[in-house]
Amino acid sequence: MVIFILLLLSVLVISAVLARRNQRIGRGDRRGASRLATFVFVAWTVAEFFAAHHVASSSELGVFIEYLAWGLGWSCFMWVLYIALELYVRRRWPATLVSWSRLIAGDFRDPVVVRDILVGCLLAAFTLALPRFGWFIPAWLGYPPSLPGSGPEWQLLGAQAIVAHVALALMFAPFFWLALLFILFLFRGLLRKDWAAAVAWVLLFTLFFPLSYDPVGWGGALIFSVWLCF
């Protein structure tokens, strides 16, 4: 948890400095940043609207203001992070922004965009399936099977909770990927070599962010982080 907080604060502070620098020299994709921030705000609004229990009373105004502040805060954070990162990624790893640029332009049927969406779906399925794979390993080795894990509670709470959960996941997904890319960019700036930055990033992700603290979790984090580097 301490590592996560330190990384989050580092991303926040350094991205603010870089975003200010890029704005001073007049560089950065403001259109893309504004669209991303708008998407995050709308997703947050939908998530909190369906997740909250609304009551016709004066307290509803306080709930509205609180959620509005959080939504604007996350949107501004995403705007700053994108402005800080986009220029350097476009300069050093331009291939990573091809499908994103076409998506921002509204070309949803572009083959590159469709390809990356399919790869993302495959990666999401792998991420969800890997922890469940650990249930079968003890039986294959001749040991009693482990207790099955429970499914997400929102599946039992109806359509309203499902909509809120999906919207919240859509909101945090851009932040998650941009933050990971930003950390990789920081490693590249500190270590000066692409291969050294990739190794440091894989070690960080594998050691501190496994899905579970067992061989399956470590192995999954290793495969996941190596996949992301390529």
Secondary structure as UniProt FT lines:
FT   HELIX           2..24
FT   TURN            25..26
FT   HELIX           30..51
FT   HELIX           59..92
FT   HELIX           94..97
FT   HELIX           98..104
FT   TURN            105..106
FT   TURN            108..109
FT   HELIX           111..133
FT   TURN            134..136
FT   HELIX           137..140
FT   TURN            141..142
FT   HELIX           153..156
FT   HELIX           159..191
FT   HELIX           194..208
FT   HELIX           215..229
//
